[in-house]
Amino acid sequence: MLPGRITKVPISDEGAYIEYLANRASGREDQVAYLSEAGRAPSRWMGSGAAVLGLAGAVDLGVLRAYAECRDPATGEQLGLRLPKWGAFESPFTAPKDTSTLWALWVAMRGEIEESVWYGATAGIGRAEAEGAKYGRGSIRGEDVVYDSKGLIVGGFLHGSARAAGDYLPDPHLHCHAYAVNRVFCLDGKWRSMHSDPFVRASRTAVRG
């Protein structure tokens, strides 16, 4: 997999950004239809933090948005003492161009190719956690400290094309958007902002799957 540019998403923009990720089609539907039965882009929960919370399968957009806005999805209670500037960090993990072209043309192999993209994105998130992204950030008497946590909460969304330019059809561009919320549940029982620097570093490193 080939990594992409990290996008920092302000809390105020969470709703619109998540809807974009969830609703993005892959282009002309009669050529490469790429929406799930629910009319949305295929999605999966990723990250060890999501697994600990029992989040699995397709992403519940309301739950993802709540965590990105630092709210408990069930009660609406604020998670953590202070709200961060950024609600999430989003990184696309992209298949090479020849793989995207093969995916668009070879319908019989489409499922296997998609699984390889999911595998690469999941590996990228695992690398980010291993390099320290799962830690929460805090401070004691003005000194930065990190706290171990249960892991990242990530919503993954699979898209099949690049953005269209003018009247031209979009090119096949198979990629997974990994949307990591800026909240982790630390082992001391407190919610804190994630340690984003390792996530940025790991997301910029190619992951071969």
Protein Blocks (a to p, Z undefined) as FASTA:
>chain_A
ZZdddddddfklmmmmmmmmmmmcebjfklmgcbdfkopacdddedjklmmnopghjddf
klmmmmmnopafklopaedjbdcfblbdcddddddfklmmmmmmmmmlmmmmmmmmmmmm
mmmmmmmmmnopmpccddeehiacddddfbdcddddddfbdcdehjbccddddddddddd
fbdcdfkopacdddfklmmmmmmpccdZZ
